[in-house]
């Protein structure tokens, strides 16, 4: 493979547009570019989570997710492309079932927090939900991969479960929401 980014600045975006992989140009404020930004932020937060000490199976799972998110970004950069398939969604569902099966059933809502890794998983979940909203907004106006939207929806569920699993791994419980807590 040759060098893909031999020159970092091109000056072609100075007027507020950017090029998609199909050669077309769109505004940097377009919904498609906003979705790319949301996916990039999500991938970055997952990268931050990966700097923590994690169980090896979770590390491998999240590393695979990073690659999938890059592929989903490719779908945004190439209008009409589908780079994720149903197997990607099924893999997330299997991971959710596996990790959730080791946790106590929830009886209350939980707050983001606990161990640092768990808090970062919850942050990634919140960013994932924002990315999902952006994908839904695009899908209302133009055709994008339904598989990609399903993937991001499942990913937010996985990140929630991983937040709980990481608290458990750290020997901490979930941070429970207290509906009727005393206010001072």
Wavefront OBJ file of the C-alpha trace (Angstrom):
o trace
v 0.000 0.000 0.000
v 1.355 3.396 -0.921
v 1.290 6.452 1.246
v -2.309 7.612 1.564
v -1.644 10.842 3.439
v 1.595 12.126 2.050
v 0.463 15.726 2.476
v -1.556 16.636 5.548
v -2.800 20.069 4.538
v -4.254 20.680 1.086
v -5.967 24.064 1.474
v -8.956 22.672 -0.452
v -11.211 23.053 2.588
v -10.367 26.654 3.337
v -13.655 27.842 1.819
v -15.738 25.623 4.114
v -16.174 22.564 1.931
v -14.609 19.131 2.067
v -14.267 16.275 -0.371
v -16.056 12.973 -0.037
v -14.383 9.782 -1.225
v -16.530 9.748 -4.381
v -14.994 13.078 -5.451
v -17.996 15.251 -4.589
v -17.654 18.262 -2.307
v -20.004 19.153 0.516
v -20.117 21.812 3.193
v -18.175 21.042 6.338
v -21.435 21.649 8.182
v -23.375 19.048 6.171
v -25.149 16.288 8.100
v -22.890 13.677 6.482
v -19.739 15.434 7.690
v -21.339 15.957 11.105
v -21.931 12.181 11.279
v -18.305 11.560 10.350
v -17.286 13.852 13.190
v -19.559 12.087 15.664
v -18.168 8.685 14.648
v -14.617 10.017 14.913
v -15.328 11.383 18.399
v -16.855 8.054 19.425
v -13.830 6.180 18.106
v -11.565 8.576 20.013
v -13.439 8.071 23.293
v -13.180 4.308 22.804
v -9.460 4.829 22.170
v -9.270 6.659 25.490
v -11.106 3.782 27.187
v -8.550 1.400 25.668
v -5.759 3.184 27.569
v -7.231 1.749 30.779
v -6.385 -1.671 32.167
v -9.152 -3.841 30.752
v -9.887 -7.552 30.624
v -8.329 -8.897 27.423
v -11.647 -9.991 25.904
v -13.062 -6.468 26.339
v -9.857 -4.962 24.894
v -10.127 -7.163 21.798
v -13.846 -6.431 21.465
v -13.330 -2.654 21.621
v -10.411 -2.776 19.206
v -12.675 -4.550 16.718
v -15.343 -1.911 17.323
v -12.825 0.801 16.460
v -12.209 -0.857 13.092
v -15.955 -1.194 12.497
v -16.471 2.489 13.300
v -13.786 3.382 10.782
v -15.676 1.289 8.208
v -18.909 3.068 9.128
v -17.101 6.366 8.641
v -16.191 5.056 5.198
v -19.890 4.589 4.505
v -20.412 8.260 5.344
v -17.485 9.285 3.136
v -18.678 7.186 0.182
v -22.378 7.877 -0.468
v -24.183 4.628 -1.262
v -21.470 2.380 0.196
v -22.198 -0.421 2.654
v -19.094 -1.608 4.475
v -20.646 -3.208 7.567
v -22.775 -6.316 7.292
v -25.284 -8.123 9.479
v -22.456 -10.215 11.007
v -21.085 -7.058 12.624
v -24.418 -6.393 14.325
v -24.746 -10.053 15.351
v -21.259 -9.952 16.909
v -22.299 -6.977 19.064
v -25.474 -8.778 20.129
v -23.475 -11.864 21.105
v -21.063 -9.705 23.128
v -23.983 -7.958 24.861
v -25.553 -11.299 25.770
v -22.234 -12.724 27.022
v -21.295 -9.759 29.218
v -24.824 -9.020 30.421
v -25.285 -12.670 31.392
v -22.553 -12.237 34.014
v -24.270 -9.235 35.648
v -26.986 -8.981 38.256
v -30.355 -7.944 36.815
v -31.005 -4.217 37.063
v -33.657 -3.118 39.537
v -32.947 0.607 39.321
v -31.566 3.058 36.822
v -27.840 3.583 37.105
v -25.701 6.691 36.872
v -22.527 6.900 34.806
v -19.571 6.400 37.096
v -17.863 4.013 39.423
v -14.469 2.903 38.179
v -12.702 5.124 35.628
v -13.036 2.521 32.863
v -16.755 2.199 33.539
v -17.203 5.973 33.455
v -15.369 6.110 30.111
v -17.619 3.355 28.738
v -20.646 5.439 29.764
v -19.124 8.524 28.113
v -18.613 6.493 24.933
v -22.256 5.363 25.176
v -23.463 8.965 25.338
v -21.338 9.934 22.327
v -22.611 6.834 20.524
v -26.215 7.916 21.083
v -25.390 11.336 19.599
v -23.824 9.665 16.562
v -26.932 7.528 16.208
v -29.171 10.610 16.246
v -27.042 12.116 13.479
v -27.324 8.946 11.371
v -31.105 8.934 11.840
v -31.245 12.582 10.730
v -29.302 11.773 7.561
v -31.472 8.735 6.848
v -34.555 10.962 6.881
v -33.168 12.859 3.880
v -30.961 10.399 1.973
v -30.254 6.703 1.739
v -27.659 5.348 4.148
v -26.953 1.837 5.364
v -29.613 0.443 7.659
v -26.983 -1.964 8.964
v -24.817 0.960 10.056
v -27.710 2.479 12.000
v -28.461 -0.863 13.672
v -24.769 -1.284 14.508
v -24.583 2.055 16.302
v -27.812 1.306 18.175
v -26.427 -2.029 19.415
v -23.066 -0.454 20.172
v -24.654 1.968 22.637
v -26.272 -1.016 24.371
v -22.928 -2.815 24.468
v -21.171 0.210 25.947
v -23.830 0.393 28.686
v -23.294 -3.277 29.530
v -19.505 -2.853 29.411
v -19.763 0.052 31.846
v -21.484 -2.271 34.286
v -19.050 -5.112 33.560
v -16.047 -2.855 34.114
v -17.417 -1.725 37.472
v -17.857 -5.367 38.420
v -14.330 -6.183 37.211
v -12.982 -3.333 39.368
v -14.810 -4.718 42.411
v -17.322 -1.886 42.415
v -21.047 -1.940 42.098
v -23.239 0.098 39.819
v -23.885 3.683 40.856
v -27.613 3.563 41.487
v -29.965 6.459 40.845
v -31.784 7.382 44.034
v -35.267 8.508 43.120
v -36.239 9.897 46.509
v -32.848 10.954 47.812
v -32.749 13.637 50.481
v -31.893 17.040 49.029
v -30.120 19.565 51.190
l 1 2 3 4 5 6 7 8 9 10 11 12 13 14 15 16 17 18 19 20 21 22 23 24 25 26 27 28 29 30 31 32 33 34 35 36 37 38 39 40 41 42 43 44 45 46 47 48 49 50 51 52 53 54 55 56 57 58 59 60 61 62 63 64 65 66 67 68 69 70 71 72 73 74 75 76 77 78 79 80 81 82 83 84 85 86 87 88 89 90 91 92 93 94 95 96 97 98 99 100 101 102 103 104 105 106 107 108 109 110 111 112 113 114 115 116 117 118 119 120 121 122 123 124 125 126 127 128 129 130 131 132 133 134 135 136 137 138 139 140 141 142 143 144 145 146 147 148 149 150 151 152 153 154 155 156 157 158 159 160 161 162 163 164 165 166 167 168 169 170 171 172 173 174 175 176 177 178 179 180 181 182 183 184
